[in-house]
Amino acid sequence: MNCTIPASDIDRCIAFHGHSCPGLAIGIRASEFCLQRIGHNDRIDVMAVCETDMCGVDAIQFLTGCTFGKGNLIHRDYGKTAFSFYNRDTGQGWRIVLKSDSMGPAYPESRNLMKRSVDGESTPEQDVRLDELRTLMQKHVLSIPLEDLFHVDRPRDLQPRPAKILDTLTCAACGEPVMESRIRLFDGRTLCIPCFEQVEQKI
């Protein structure tokens, strides 16, 4: 196996996520890249930006120490298997993007069977075959060199600012407290996002 993450850490990562799959394997390898180039968040001030919400993000949280709760894991809903990692102490950063041909020979058949499975049209035999293909893809992702798995470049965007403590305001409609950066003004009233959307839809 080409992956340098210890097998015990991979097993714990799988337990954290709840199952083993190719998407998690991608996140394990992305984490490996971060750990090699920057380090772990317990020693280095690391920021991770994920352009997807796929399984691999759990691996990044578990293996790099970057989490939503600490404000150093940012989700940008771009639908791309792409991850940026920043050393906030030095300003250095890298953006890695999954290569379109990197998932191995099992990918085309797996993709077709996955679509049938999601649509509820697969047979039991096809489900068994899909499990076999997903295992092959996972092994492939963990075995190839990182440079064969990801395109590596500098980040497109500036390093995200650290999390800030902001004032809390009260929504005039529901009365719940809201961070000031998330409020909306409507007809002179301070509203939370859900209340704003309800009022806006009535116009």
C-alpha positions in Angstrom: 0.0 0.0 0.0 1.4 3.4 -1.0 -0.5 5.3 1.6 1.7 6.3 4.6 -1.2 6.7 7.1 -0.8 3.9 9.7 -3.3 1.0 9.2 -4.5 1.5 12.8 -5.3 5.2 12.1 -7.2 4.1 8.9 -9.2 1.6 10.9 -10.1 4.2 13.5 -11.0 6.6 10.7 -13.4 4.0 9.2 -15.0 3.5 12.6 -15.4 7.2 13.0 -17.1 7.5 9.6 -19.2 4.3 10.0 -18.1 2.4 6.9 -15.3 1.9 4.5 -15.7 3.3 0.9 -13.8 4.8 -2.0 -14.9 8.3 -1.0 -13.4 7.9 2.5 -10.2 6.6 0.9 -9.9 9.8 -1.1 -10.2 11.8 2.1 -7.6 9.6 3.8 -5.2 10.4 0.9 -6.0 14.1 1.0 -5.3 14.0 4.7 -2.0 12.3 4.0 -1.1 15.1 1.7 -1.9 17.7 4.4 0.1 15.8 7.0 3.1 15.6 4.7 3.1 19.2 3.5 1.9 21.0 6.6 1.3 18.7 9.6 -1.4 18.0 12.1 -3.6 20.7 13.7 -2.3 19.7 17.2 1.1 21.1 16.2 0.6 23.4 13.3 -2.2 26.0 12.8 -3.9 24.2 9.8 -6.9 25.4 7.8 -8.7 23.0 5.5 -11.2 24.1 2.8 -13.4 21.3 1.3 -15.3 21.9 -2.0 -17.5 18.8 -1.4 -19.6 17.2 1.3 -18.6 13.7 0.4 -17.4 10.9 2.7 -13.8 12.0 2.5 -14.4 15.1 4.6 -14.9 12.9 7.7 -11.4 11.5 7.1 -10.0 15.1 6.9 -11.6 16.0 10.2 -10.4 12.8 11.9 -6.9 12.7 10.5 -5.8 16.3 10.3 -7.6 17.7 13.4 -9.4 20.4 11.4 -13.1 20.5 12.4 -16.2 22.7 11.7 -16.4 23.4 15.4 -12.9 24.9 15.6 -13.6 27.0 12.5 -10.6 25.6 10.7 -12.6 23.3 8.4 -14.6 25.3 5.8 -17.2 23.8 3.4 -17.7 25.4 0.1 -20.5 23.7 -1.8 -18.9 23.6 -5.2 -19.5 19.9 -5.9 -15.8 19.3 -6.7 -13.5 16.7 -5.1 -11.0 19.4 -4.2 -9.3 20.3 -1.0 -7.2 23.3 0.0 -4.9 23.2 3.0 -3.2 26.2 4.5 -0.5 26.7 7.1 -1.8 29.7 8.9 1.5 30.4 10.6 3.4 30.8 7.3 0.6 31.5 4.8 1.6 28.6 2.6 -1.1 26.6 1.0 -2.0 24.0 -1.6 -5.1 23.0 -3.5 -5.5 19.4 -4.6 -8.1 18.1 -7.0 -8.9 14.5 -7.7 -7.8 13.5 -11.2 -10.7 12.3 -13.4 -8.9 9.1 -14.4 -7.5 8.2 -11.0 -10.2 5.9 -9.6 -8.9 2.8 -11.5 -10.5 0.4 -14.0 -13.4 -0.5 -11.7 -14.8 3.0 -11.8 -16.9 3.0 -15.0 -18.8 -0.2 -14.1 -19.1 0.9 -10.5 -20.6 4.2 -11.6 -23.3 2.5 -13.7 -24.2 0.0 -11.0 -24.3 2.8 -8.3 -26.8 4.7 -10.4 -29.0 1.6 -10.7 -28.7 1.0 -7.0 -29.6 4.6 -6.1 -32.6 4.4 -8.5 -33.8 1.2 -6.8 -33.3 -0.8 -10.1 -30.4 -3.0 -9.2 -30.6 -6.8 -8.7 -29.1 -8.6 -5.7 -26.3 -9.9 -7.9 -25.5 -6.3 -9.1 -25.4 -5.2 -5.5 -22.8 -7.8 -4.7 -20.8 -6.8 -7.7 -21.0 -3.2 -6.7 -19.6 -4.0 -3.3 -16.7 -5.9 -5.0 -16.0 -2.9 -7.3 -16.1 -0.4 -4.4 -13.6 -2.5 -2.5 -11.3 -2.6 -5.6 -11.6 1.1 -6.0 -10.8 1.8 -2.3 -7.7 -0.5 -2.5 -6.6 1.3 -5.7 -7.0 4.8 -4.2 -4.9 3.7 -1.2 -2.2 2.1 -3.3 -1.3 4.6 -5.9 1.2 7.5 -5.5 -0.4 10.8 -4.4 0.8 12.5 -7.6 -1.3 10.0 -9.6 -4.4 10.7 -7.5 -4.4 14.5 -7.3 -3.6 17.6 -9.3 -1.6 19.9 -7.0 -1.5 23.6 -7.3 -1.6 26.8 -5.2 -5.0 27.7 -3.8 -7.2 29.9 -6.0 -8.4 31.9 -3.0 -6.8 33.8 -0.2 -6.5 31.9 3.1 -9.9 32.2 4.9 -9.8 34.5 7.9 -9.9 32.8 11.4 -13.2 32.4 13.1 -14.3 35.6 14.9 -16.5 36.2 18.0 -19.4 38.4 16.8 -22.3 40.1 18.5 -25.6 38.2 19.0 -28.8 39.9 17.9 -32.4 38.8 18.4 -34.6 37.9 15.5 -37.7 40.1 15.6 -39.9 37.3 14.3 -39.0 34.2 16.3 -37.1 35.8 19.1 -34.1 33.5 18.8 -30.5 34.7 19.1 -28.6 35.0 15.9 -25.0 35.8 15.1 -24.9 39.3 13.6 -23.1 38.1 10.4 -26.2 35.9 9.6 -29.0 38.4 10.1 -31.1 39.9 7.3 -32.9 43.2 7.4 -36.5 43.4 6.0 -38.7 46.4 6.3 -36.5 47.7 9.1 -36.7 44.4 11.1 -33.8 42.2 12.1 -34.5 38.6 11.0 -32.8 35.3 11.1 -32.4 33.6 7.7 -35.3 31.2 8.1 -37.7 34.0 9.1 -36.4 36.2 6.4 -37.0 33.5 3.8 -40.6 33.0 5.0 -41.4 36.7 4.8 -39.7 37.0 1.4 -41.7 34.2 -0.1 -45.0 35.9 0.9 -44.3 38.9 -1.2 
